[in-house]
Amino acid sequence: MFPPLSSLSTTLRVMLKAVTLVITINFICLATHFNPVAALTRVNLWGLVRHDRAYLVDVQNGLLPIDSLLAAHMVAYSPKSNDEFRVLILGNSDPYDAGLNDDETLSARLNERNIRINGKRLFSYNLAFPAGGIVSSTLVLEAALIYQPDLVISFVTANMFNNRDGFWDQNIAVFSVNRERLEQIASRYKMTDWFVPRPPVFALLGIHDQGTLAGWFNSLFYPFVQSEIPHPTWRIAQDPIPAEPSNFMDVPGTYPVLNPTWNFLDISQQMAESVGSHLLIINQPTLVVDGPHSDVSYSRMYGRAFYDTYYATLKSYTLTHHLWYLDMWRTVAPEDYTDGELYIDPQGTVRVADELARQLSLRAIIMPQEKMLILNPVL
Protein backbone atom coordinates (compact mmCIF):
# COMPACT_ATOMS: atom_id res chain seq x y z
CA MET A 1 0.00 0.00 0.00
CA PHE A 2 1.04 3.59 -0.56
CA PRO A 3 2.10 5.46 2.56
CA PRO A 4 -0.50 7.89 3.89
CA LEU A 5 -0.06 11.54 3.00
CA SER A 6 1.55 13.68 5.67
CA SER A 7 -1.43 15.90 6.41
CA LEU A 8 -5.02 16.73 5.47
CA SER A 9 -3.93 19.81 3.57
CA THR A 10 -1.52 17.72 1.51
CA THR A 11 -4.29 15.21 0.77
CA LEU A 12 -6.64 17.99 -0.32
CA ARG A 13 -3.95 19.50 -2.59
CA VAL A 14 -3.36 16.13 -4.26
CA MET A 15 -7.09 15.59 -4.73
CA LEU A 16 -7.47 19.10 -6.16
CA LYS A 17 -4.67 18.49 -8.65
CA ALA A 18 -6.21 15.17 -9.68
CA VAL A 19 -9.63 16.74 -10.21
CA THR A 20 -8.05 19.63 -12.13
CA LEU A 21 -6.19 17.17 -14.35
CA VAL A 22 -9.40 15.22 -15.10
CA ILE A 23 -11.31 18.43 -15.89
CA THR A 24 -8.48 19.63 -18.14
CA ILE A 25 -8.36 16.35 -20.05
CA ASN A 26 -12.15 16.38 -20.35
CA PHE A 27 -12.07 19.96 -21.67
CA ILE A 28 -9.37 19.11 -24.22
CA CYS A 29 -11.42 16.14 -25.44
CA LEU A 30 -14.51 18.33 -25.76
CA ALA A 31 -12.63 21.10 -27.54
CA THR A 32 -10.99 18.73 -30.01
CA HIS A 33 -14.02 16.42 -30.39
CA PHE A 34 -11.79 13.51 -29.41
CA ASN A 35 -13.14 10.54 -27.50
CA PRO A 36 -10.24 8.32 -26.40
CA VAL A 37 -12.57 5.36 -25.81
CA ALA A 38 -13.85 5.52 -29.39
CA ALA A 39 -10.30 5.74 -30.68
CA LEU A 40 -9.21 2.75 -28.62
CA THR A 41 -12.10 0.54 -29.77
CA ARG A 42 -11.07 1.02 -33.41
CA VAL A 43 -7.98 -1.07 -32.67
CA ASN A 44 -8.37 -4.72 -33.68
CA LEU A 45 -6.10 -7.68 -34.36
CA TRP A 46 -7.43 -8.82 -37.73
CA GLY A 47 -4.36 -7.44 -39.46
CA LEU A 48 -2.21 -10.01 -37.66
CA VAL A 49 -3.98 -13.08 -39.00
CA ARG A 50 -6.39 -12.63 -41.88
CA HIS A 51 -8.60 -9.99 -43.41
CA ASP A 52 -11.84 -11.80 -44.06
CA ARG A 53 -14.44 -11.21 -41.37
CA ALA A 54 -17.62 -11.36 -43.44
CA TYR A 55 -20.04 -10.02 -40.80
CA LEU A 56 -20.29 -6.52 -39.42
CA VAL A 57 -21.53 -7.64 -35.99
CA ASP A 58 -20.77 -10.93 -34.28
CA VAL A 59 -21.24 -12.52 -30.89
CA GLN A 60 -17.75 -11.57 -29.72
CA ASN A 61 -17.37 -7.92 -30.52
CA GLY A 62 -20.40 -6.65 -28.63
CA LEU A 63 -22.05 -3.42 -29.66
CA LEU A 64 -19.22 -1.16 -30.75
CA PRO A 65 -19.28 2.10 -32.73
CA ILE A 66 -19.88 1.64 -36.46
CA ASP A 67 -16.33 2.80 -37.21
CA SER A 68 -14.92 0.08 -34.97
CA LEU A 69 -17.07 -2.61 -36.59
CA LEU A 70 -16.05 -1.55 -40.09
CA ALA A 71 -12.38 -1.47 -39.09
CA ALA A 72 -12.51 -5.24 -38.54
CA HIS A 73 -14.63 -6.07 -41.61
CA MET A 74 -13.22 -7.51 -44.81
CA VAL A 75 -14.29 -4.43 -46.77
CA ALA A 76 -11.67 -2.42 -44.84
CA TYR A 77 -8.94 -4.76 -46.13
CA SER A 78 -10.14 -5.02 -49.72
CA PRO A 79 -8.77 -2.29 -52.00
CA LYS A 80 -11.21 -1.75 -54.84
CA SER A 81 -9.83 -2.97 -58.14
CA ASN A 82 -10.58 -1.40 -61.52
CA ASP A 83 -12.56 -4.53 -62.42
CA GLU A 84 -14.80 -4.50 -59.34
CA PHE A 85 -18.42 -3.35 -59.24
CA ARG A 86 -18.72 -2.91 -55.48
CA VAL A 87 -22.03 -3.59 -53.71
CA LEU A 88 -22.80 -2.94 -50.04
CA ILE A 89 -25.70 -4.91 -48.54
CA LEU A 90 -27.57 -3.26 -45.66
CA GLY A 91 -30.52 -4.41 -43.56
CA ASN A 92 -31.27 -6.37 -40.41
CA SER A 93 -31.73 -10.07 -39.69
CA ASP A 94 -32.54 -11.35 -43.19
CA PRO A 95 -29.52 -10.07 -45.15
CA TYR A 96 -27.35 -10.53 -42.05
CA ASP A 97 -27.89 -14.29 -42.54
CA ALA A 98 -27.73 -15.37 -38.91
CA GLY A 99 -27.04 -19.08 -38.55
CA LEU A 100 -25.44 -19.46 -41.98
CA ASN A 101 -21.82 -20.20 -42.80
CA ASP A 102 -19.86 -17.50 -44.60
CA ASP A 103 -20.20 -19.29 -47.94
CA GLU A 104 -23.98 -19.58 -47.53
CA THR A 105 -24.79 -15.89 -47.06
CA LEU A 106 -26.47 -13.70 -49.63
CA SER A 107 -23.29 -11.78 -50.34
CA ALA A 108 -21.38 -15.03 -50.90
CA ARG A 109 -24.11 -16.39 -53.18
CA LEU A 110 -24.06 -13.23 -55.27
CA ASN A 111 -20.28 -13.22 -55.51
CA GLU A 112 -20.11 -16.79 -56.79
CA ARG A 113 -22.44 -15.99 -59.72
CA ASN A 114 -19.85 -13.93 -61.59
CA ILE A 115 -22.37 -11.18 -62.36
CA ARG A 116 -20.95 -8.45 -64.58
CA ILE A 117 -22.31 -4.91 -64.70
CA ASN A 118 -20.85 -2.36 -67.07
CA GLY A 119 -18.12 -4.87 -67.83
CA LYS A 120 -17.10 -5.15 -64.17
CA ARG A 121 -17.47 -8.13 -61.85
CA LEU A 122 -19.97 -7.64 -59.05
CA PHE A 123 -18.59 -8.21 -55.56
CA SER A 124 -20.82 -7.63 -52.52
CA TYR A 125 -20.12 -7.08 -48.82
CA ASN A 126 -22.47 -7.97 -45.98
CA LEU A 127 -22.90 -4.87 -43.79
CA ALA A 128 -26.28 -5.80 -42.33
CA PHE A 129 -26.99 -4.97 -38.69
CA PRO A 130 -29.10 -7.60 -36.86
CA ALA A 131 -32.14 -6.23 -35.02
CA GLY A 132 -31.43 -2.84 -36.52
CA GLY A 133 -33.70 -0.37 -38.27
CA ILE A 134 -33.45 2.00 -41.21
CA VAL A 135 -31.52 4.44 -39.00
CA SER A 136 -28.77 1.94 -38.17
CA SER A 137 -28.56 1.03 -41.87
CA THR A 138 -28.07 4.71 -42.67
CA LEU A 139 -25.39 5.02 -40.00
CA VAL A 140 -23.52 2.07 -41.49
CA LEU A 141 -23.84 3.48 -45.00
CA GLU A 142 -22.53 6.92 -44.03
CA ALA A 143 -19.46 5.36 -42.44
CA ALA A 144 -18.92 2.94 -45.34
CA LEU A 145 -18.99 5.52 -48.13
CA ILE A 146 -15.19 5.70 -47.96
CA TYR A 147 -15.09 2.19 -49.47
CA GLN A 148 -16.40 3.50 -52.83
CA PRO A 149 -19.59 1.51 -53.42
CA ASP A 150 -21.09 1.41 -56.90
CA LEU A 151 -24.41 0.15 -55.58
CA VAL A 152 -26.01 0.05 -52.14
CA ILE A 153 -28.73 -2.53 -51.53
CA SER A 154 -30.85 -1.74 -48.49
CA PHE A 155 -33.26 -4.45 -47.31
CA VAL A 156 -36.20 -3.14 -45.30
CA THR A 157 -39.19 -4.59 -43.50
CA ALA A 158 -42.11 -3.17 -41.53
CA ASN A 159 -40.53 -3.15 -38.07
CA MET A 160 -37.54 -1.10 -39.27
CA PHE A 161 -39.52 2.17 -39.39
CA ASN A 162 -40.73 2.50 -35.83
CA ASN A 163 -40.46 6.17 -34.87
CA ARG A 164 -40.20 5.80 -31.11
CA ASP A 165 -36.81 6.81 -29.76
CA GLY A 166 -36.16 3.37 -28.23
CA PHE A 167 -38.34 0.76 -29.95
CA TRP A 168 -35.64 -1.91 -29.89
CA ASP A 169 -33.31 -2.00 -26.91
CA GLN A 170 -30.38 -2.44 -29.25
CA ASN A 171 -31.31 0.70 -31.17
CA ILE A 172 -30.96 2.68 -27.96
CA ALA A 173 -27.38 1.43 -27.66
CA VAL A 174 -26.73 2.05 -31.37
CA PHE A 175 -27.86 5.64 -31.00
CA SER A 176 -25.77 6.03 -27.87
CA VAL A 177 -22.39 4.79 -29.13
CA ASN A 178 -22.83 6.51 -32.51
CA ARG A 179 -24.44 9.71 -31.31
CA GLU A 180 -21.83 12.07 -32.77
CA ARG A 181 -22.22 10.54 -36.23
CA LEU A 182 -26.00 10.47 -35.90
CA GLU A 183 -26.07 14.07 -34.74
CA GLN A 184 -24.00 15.12 -37.76
CA ILE A 185 -26.36 13.27 -40.10
CA ALA A 186 -29.40 14.80 -38.42
CA SER A 187 -27.93 18.28 -38.73
CA ARG A 188 -26.78 17.84 -42.33
CA TYR A 189 -30.12 16.48 -43.53
CA LYS A 190 -32.37 18.68 -41.38
CA MET A 191 -33.51 15.94 -38.97
CA THR A 192 -32.57 17.80 -35.79
CA ASP A 193 -36.09 17.74 -34.35
CA TRP A 194 -36.17 13.96 -34.84
CA PHE A 195 -32.73 13.52 -33.29
CA VAL A 196 -33.10 15.54 -30.07
CA PRO A 197 -35.00 13.05 -27.83
CA ARG A 198 -33.06 9.98 -28.89
CA PRO A 199 -29.40 9.68 -27.82
CA PRO A 200 -28.62 10.43 -24.18
CA VAL A 201 -27.04 13.82 -23.67
CA PHE A 202 -23.41 13.96 -22.57
CA ALA A 203 -22.78 17.56 -23.51
CA LEU A 204 -20.28 18.11 -20.73
CA LEU A 205 -18.45 14.79 -20.97
CA GLY A 206 -15.60 14.37 -23.41
CA ILE A 207 -14.81 10.81 -22.32
CA HIS A 208 -17.73 8.40 -22.60
CA ASP A 209 -18.84 5.01 -23.99
CA GLN A 210 -16.78 3.17 -21.38
CA GLY A 211 -19.44 0.45 -21.53
CA THR A 212 -18.09 -0.62 -24.94
CA LEU A 213 -14.66 -1.53 -23.55
CA ALA A 214 -15.66 -5.02 -22.36
CA GLY A 215 -17.10 -5.93 -25.75
CA TRP A 216 -14.08 -4.49 -27.50
CA PHE A 217 -11.70 -6.47 -25.30
CA ASN A 218 -13.57 -9.69 -26.10
CA SER A 219 -13.42 -8.88 -29.81
CA LEU A 220 -9.61 -8.88 -29.71
CA PHE A 221 -9.71 -12.67 -29.37
CA TYR A 222 -12.13 -13.23 -32.22
CA PRO A 223 -9.53 -13.60 -35.03
CA PHE A 224 -7.86 -16.39 -33.09
CA VAL A 225 -10.84 -18.25 -31.60
CA GLN A 226 -13.95 -17.93 -33.75
CA SER A 227 -17.26 -18.77 -32.17
CA GLU A 228 -19.20 -21.69 -33.57
CA ILE A 229 -22.16 -20.59 -35.68
CA PRO A 230 -25.40 -22.08 -34.29
CA HIS A 231 -27.48 -23.64 -37.04
CA PRO A 232 -31.19 -23.48 -36.13
CA THR A 233 -33.27 -26.59 -36.73
CA TRP A 234 -36.71 -25.24 -35.89
CA ARG A 235 -39.06 -24.19 -38.72
CA ILE A 236 -41.20 -21.21 -37.77
CA ALA A 237 -43.79 -22.08 -40.42
CA GLN A 238 -44.83 -25.02 -38.24
CA ASP A 239 -46.04 -22.69 -35.48
CA PRO A 240 -49.77 -21.93 -35.44
CA ILE A 241 -50.87 -18.38 -36.14
CA PRO A 242 -52.49 -16.78 -33.07
CA ALA A 243 -56.13 -15.82 -33.27
CA GLU A 244 -55.28 -12.21 -32.36
CA PRO A 245 -53.24 -10.55 -35.14
CA SER A 246 -50.05 -8.63 -34.37
CA ASN A 247 -50.97 -5.22 -35.74
CA PHE A 248 -48.83 -3.36 -33.16
CA MET A 249 -51.74 -1.18 -32.06
CA ASP A 250 -50.25 -0.89 -28.58
CA VAL A 251 -46.63 -0.35 -29.64
CA PRO A 252 -45.63 3.34 -29.40
CA GLY A 253 -43.99 4.65 -32.53
CA THR A 254 -45.76 2.28 -34.92
CA TYR A 255 -48.60 4.56 -35.97
CA PRO A 256 -48.82 6.49 -38.13
CA VAL A 257 -46.92 4.06 -40.34
CA LEU A 258 -45.53 6.90 -42.42
CA ASN A 259 -43.41 8.91 -39.99
CA PRO A 260 -40.19 10.99 -39.97
CA THR A 261 -38.03 7.84 -39.79
CA TRP A 262 -38.90 7.16 -43.43
CA ASN A 263 -36.80 10.21 -44.34
CA PHE A 264 -33.74 8.04 -43.84
CA LEU A 265 -34.57 6.33 -47.14
CA ASP A 266 -34.09 9.66 -48.90
CA ILE A 267 -31.02 10.39 -46.81
CA SER A 268 -29.49 7.06 -47.83
CA GLN A 269 -30.22 7.90 -51.45
CA GLN A 270 -28.46 11.25 -51.13
CA MET A 271 -25.49 9.61 -49.41
CA ALA A 272 -25.12 7.07 -52.20
CA GLU A 273 -25.37 9.76 -54.87
CA SER A 274 -22.70 11.83 -53.10
CA VAL A 275 -20.09 9.21 -54.05
CA GLY A 276 -21.51 8.42 -57.49
CA SER A 277 -23.35 5.33 -56.27
CA HIS A 278 -27.02 4.36 -56.27
CA LEU A 279 -29.47 2.91 -53.79
CA LEU A 280 -31.72 -0.11 -54.34
CA ILE A 281 -34.41 -0.59 -51.69
CA ILE A 282 -35.72 -4.13 -51.32
CA ASN A 283 -38.78 -5.15 -49.34
CA GLN A 284 -37.17 -8.21 -47.81
CA PRO A 285 -38.55 -11.77 -47.78
CA THR A 286 -41.04 -12.29 -44.97
CA LEU A 287 -42.82 -15.44 -43.90
CA VAL A 288 -46.36 -15.96 -45.22
CA VAL A 289 -48.18 -19.09 -44.02
CA ASP A 290 -51.57 -20.63 -44.67
CA GLY A 291 -53.90 -22.22 -42.16
CA PRO A 292 -56.19 -21.17 -39.32
CA HIS A 293 -56.25 -17.39 -38.77
CA SER A 294 -54.22 -16.72 -41.93
CA ASP A 295 -57.13 -14.55 -43.05
CA VAL A 296 -56.09 -11.96 -40.44
CA SER A 297 -52.33 -12.61 -40.15
CA TYR A 298 -49.49 -13.43 -42.51
CA SER A 299 -47.52 -14.90 -39.61
CA ARG A 300 -47.15 -14.57 -35.86
CA MET A 301 -45.10 -11.45 -36.44
CA TYR A 302 -47.27 -9.50 -38.86
CA GLY A 303 -51.03 -9.11 -38.92
CA ARG A 304 -52.44 -8.40 -42.35
CA ALA A 305 -53.86 -4.98 -41.44
CA PHE A 306 -50.51 -3.63 -40.30
CA TYR A 307 -48.36 -5.22 -42.97
CA ASP A 308 -50.73 -4.29 -45.80
CA THR A 309 -50.62 -0.66 -44.66
CA TYR A 310 -46.82 -0.75 -44.54
CA TYR A 311 -46.64 -2.49 -47.93
CA ALA A 312 -48.84 0.11 -49.62
CA THR A 313 -46.91 2.92 -47.93
CA LEU A 314 -43.56 1.55 -49.09
CA LYS A 315 -44.66 1.24 -52.70
CA SER A 316 -46.19 4.71 -52.69
CA TYR A 317 -43.23 6.30 -50.91
CA THR A 318 -40.56 4.87 -53.20
CA LEU A 319 -42.58 5.80 -56.29
CA THR A 320 -43.26 9.40 -55.30
CA HIS A 321 -39.71 9.91 -54.00
CA HIS A 322 -38.14 8.39 -57.14
CA LEU A 323 -36.38 5.61 -55.27
CA TRP A 324 -35.31 2.38 -56.97
CA TYR A 325 -37.49 -0.30 -55.40
CA LEU A 326 -37.77 -4.08 -55.67
CA ASP A 327 -40.41 -6.18 -53.92
CA MET A 328 -39.16 -9.58 -52.71
CA TRP A 329 -41.33 -10.26 -49.67
CA ARG A 330 -42.90 -13.40 -51.19
CA THR A 331 -39.73 -14.64 -52.88
CA VAL A 332 -38.96 -17.34 -50.30
CA ALA A 333 -41.17 -20.38 -49.65
CA PRO A 334 -42.47 -20.92 -46.08
CA GLU A 335 -40.42 -24.10 -45.67
CA ASP A 336 -37.22 -22.12 -46.23
CA TYR A 337 -37.63 -20.07 -43.06
CA THR A 338 -35.83 -21.29 -39.94
CA ASP A 339 -36.63 -20.11 -36.40
CA GLY A 340 -37.87 -16.61 -37.22
CA GLU A 341 -40.18 -14.86 -39.66
CA LEU A 342 -37.20 -13.05 -41.17
CA TYR A 343 -34.58 -15.84 -40.97
CA ILE A 344 -34.05 -17.99 -44.05
CA ASP A 345 -32.00 -21.12 -44.65
CA PRO A 346 -29.35 -21.68 -47.37
CA GLN A 347 -31.99 -22.67 -49.94
CA GLY A 348 -33.95 -19.51 -49.23
CA THR A 349 -30.80 -17.45 -49.66
CA VAL A 350 -30.21 -19.09 -53.04
CA ARG A 351 -33.72 -18.04 -54.08
CA VAL A 352 -33.06 -14.44 -53.07
CA ALA A 353 -29.67 -14.40 -54.81
CA ASP A 354 -31.19 -15.84 -58.00
CA GLU A 355 -33.93 -13.22 -58.13
CA LEU A 356 -31.59 -10.37 -57.25
CA ALA A 357 -29.07 -11.50 -59.87
CA ARG A 358 -31.87 -11.61 -62.46
CA GLN A 359 -33.04 -8.11 -61.59
CA LEU A 360 -29.52 -6.70 -61.67
CA SER A 361 -28.90 -8.34 -65.02
CA LEU A 362 -32.05 -6.71 -66.37
CA ARG A 363 -30.85 -3.39 -65.09
CA ALA A 364 -27.46 -3.91 -66.68
CA ILE A 365 -29.12 -3.82 -70.09
CA ILE A 366 -30.02 -0.15 -69.60
CA MET A 367 -26.88 0.85 -67.72
CA PRO A 368 -24.40 2.91 -69.74
CA GLN A 369 -20.72 2.50 -69.12
CA GLU A 370 -20.36 5.50 -66.87
CA LYS A 371 -23.65 5.81 -65.02
CA MET A 372 -26.58 3.61 -64.05
CA LEU A 373 -29.97 4.74 -65.27
CA ILE A 374 -32.59 4.26 -62.57
CA LEU A 375 -35.25 6.67 -63.71
CA ASN A 376 -38.14 4.23 -63.38
CA PRO A 377 -38.65 2.40 -60.09
CA VAL A 378 -39.03 -1.36 -60.26
CA LEU A 379 -42.55 -2.19 -59.05
Buried (B, 14 or more C-beta within 10 A) or exposed (E): EEEEEEEEEEEEEEEEEEEEEEEEEBEEBBEEEEBEBBEBBBEBEBEEEEBEBBBBBBBBBBBBBBBBBBBBBBBBBBEBEEEBBBBBBBBBBBBBBBBBEBEBBBBBBBBEBEBBBBEBBBBBBBBBBBBBBBBBBBBBBBBBBEBBBBBBBBBBBBBBBBBBBBBBEBBBBBBBBBBBBBBEBBEEBEBEEBBEEBBEEBEEEBBBBEEBBEBBEEBBEBBEEEEEBEEBEEBBBEBEBBEEBBBBEEBEBBBEBBBEBBBBBBBBBEBBEEBEBBBBBBBBBBBBBEEEBEEBBBBBBBBBBBBBBBBEBBBEBBEEBEBBBBBBBEBBBBEBBBBBBBBBBBEBBBBBBBBBBEBBBEBBEEBEEEEBEBEEBBE
